[in-house]
Amino acid sequence: MSAQSDSSPQPEAATAVSIELKDIVQEYPASGGGITRVVDGVNLVFERPGINMLLGPSGCGKSTILHMLGGVRPMNAKTPTSGKILIDGVECHDAHDDSVMVFQRYSNRPDLSVFDNVAFPFRLNLWKKRVPEAEWRKRISDMLESVGLADKRNLRPSQLSGGQNQRVALARALVLRPRILLMDEPFGALDAQTREEMQLLLIDLYKERPCLVVFVTHDVTEALVLGDRVIVLSPQPAKIADDFTIDVPRPRSTTWQRSEEALQHEKRILAQLHKAPGKGTVRVTV
Amino acid sequence: MAGANGMNGFWNPYLSPPPSQSRALGIGSVVSVLVLWSLLAVTGLVSPARLPAPWDVVRAFGYLAWNDGESMLFIATLWSVGRLVVAGILVIVIGIPVGILMGASQRINAAISPLVDPFRSAPVVALLPILVMWLGIGEAMKIGFLFTGAVVYLIPMVRDAIQAVPQSYWISARDLGATPWECIRKAVIPMAMPRIADAIIVAFSVMWTYITVAEYVNAKVGLGQLIQNARRFSAWDQVFAGIIVIVALALITYQLMIYIKRRLYPWETQL
């Protein structure tokens, strides 16, 4: 899997990237003194484009792992406490530009229009040097078309629905054509119907330009609908409880979701999650 | 509980009455005070030496506005506004960058905060003699006093405005490749602007309250001097007129700045 797209004009092929997590441990100072271990010895390797679901009960430490991958560090503790994160074999210490995150709560700026929200990164020195203005303007127009917001480009986030706001966040991430897309329960705050729409949109966008997606969720159905690979984490402290692949083309129909195969996957996941009933909750939507 | 007055009653801080009703209540209370004031004057319950009648104040206003071919009031207003504007520009040019730096770095804040924050509750008026000693009795002292009085309010407000911006915007910008300083400049400051504008508005309100004190010492002309002078001759009607003019100017400044702020940052109210 080394489809090297050198400098030749092959914009649609995502460059391969590998991420390796080695013995990741994360501890935070606990509120009543002492320390809380949030992540307990996680080893993971992601090697090829694909949608990887990190599934676990809420508050189990899966977001912590995702934030580590993005190099977005919390202010009050060393991250990770021990262990290494390697991106293409290079240890990553800080925010890096291989990955872009999509957060659960929209990070859209209320003072900027839809267009300017998506254009925000291109006005930073890093991207200014990389992408000429004519090109990013074209990219944004195309992207807004793809996410169905072409006619909303001049509106502000407050004038959009929750789903539309997440479309903006998704557009801003994908317009950068990242090698790694990190999604932190991006559809968790949406209603069921909108969540389904967004899942389908993500599948479409992914098909256009596959990259390495790490998608955090506590929704078992979401993991089964989207994932090429599902990594199940135990309740806090997070450990890998299970790790398997689903080799079914997307979009996965409701018929498939009710098939024996899907039910087996679901049982397998729930069995793991129920092994150590923690404080967190899991959502199963039928 | 949706009993009588449950959702739309008198005691409901979230329910605004119809605008006409609000206006009527506001005008009503002002008129009541005027009526009460007039009654006190007419009945002679309070002697005119202690409380001039409203019509005397109006007459004094007319006298100050135009007498002997010149308008004392207009010239005094020009001088006071001039001092306020110069001090205001200094407050903005110096105070906002300091506040932003304090907000942007906890270390800078730790270093500067003990020098600034105590003055919010310190009697700035008590600094006047010191400012006279340092800056003399001329314009520098008056502007210096207004500046000091306002900047100690503005700096902490600007700092708090910066720190009130949710961290998620900082994190998101950082993730998208912004340098820390770019995060401050391109994400945090734009998000803090409405509250920074509030700080400027407060600074100007504070300066209007201090203008009389600033012009207390050796002012040849100005609204504070005008009041001071009138007081010396026990012309209480003129004192009242002068105070009313200052209050009116402060109110106009406030409304104008609020209007400009809403035009510049319409998104704030939509949050």
Chai-1 contact restraints between the chains, C-beta under 6 A:
chainA,res_idxA,chainB,res_idxB,connection_type,confidence,min_distance_angstrom,max_distance_angstrom,comment,restraint_id
A,G70,B,D175,contact,1.0,0.0,6.0,A-B,restraint_1
A,V72,B,I171,contact,1.0,0.0,6.0,A-B,restraint_2
A,V72,B,D175,contact,1.0,0.0,6.0,A-B,restraint_3
A,A95,B,R174,contact,1.0,0.0,6.0,A-B,restraint_4
A,A95,B,D175,contact,1.0,0.0,6.0,A-B,restraint_5
A,D97,B,G177,contact,1.0,0.0,6.0,A-B,restraint_6
A,M101,B,D175,contact,1.0,0.0,6.0,A-B,restraint_7
A,S107,B,S168,contact,1.0,0.0,6.0,A-B,restraint_8
A,S107,B,S172,contact,1.0,0.0,6.0,A-B,restraint_9
A,P110,B,W267,contact,1.0,0.0,6.0,A-B,restraint_10
A,P110,B,L271,contact,1.0,0.0,6.0,A-B,restraint_11
A,D111,B,P190,contact,1.0,0.0,6.0,A-B,restraint_12
A,D111,B,W267,contact,1.0,0.0,6.0,A-B,restraint_13
A,P121,B,L176,contact,1.0,0.0,6.0,A-B,restraint_14
A,L124,B,G177,contact,1.0,0.0,6.0,A-B,restraint_15
A,L124,B,A178,contact,1.0,0.0,6.0,A-B,restraint_16
A,L124,B,E182,contact,1.0,0.0,6.0,A-B,restraint_17
A,L126,B,G177,contact,1.0,0.0,6.0,A-B,restraint_18
A,R156,B,W267,contact,1.0,0.0,6.0,A-B,restraint_19
A,S158,B,Q270,contact,1.0,0.0,6.0,A-B,restraint_20
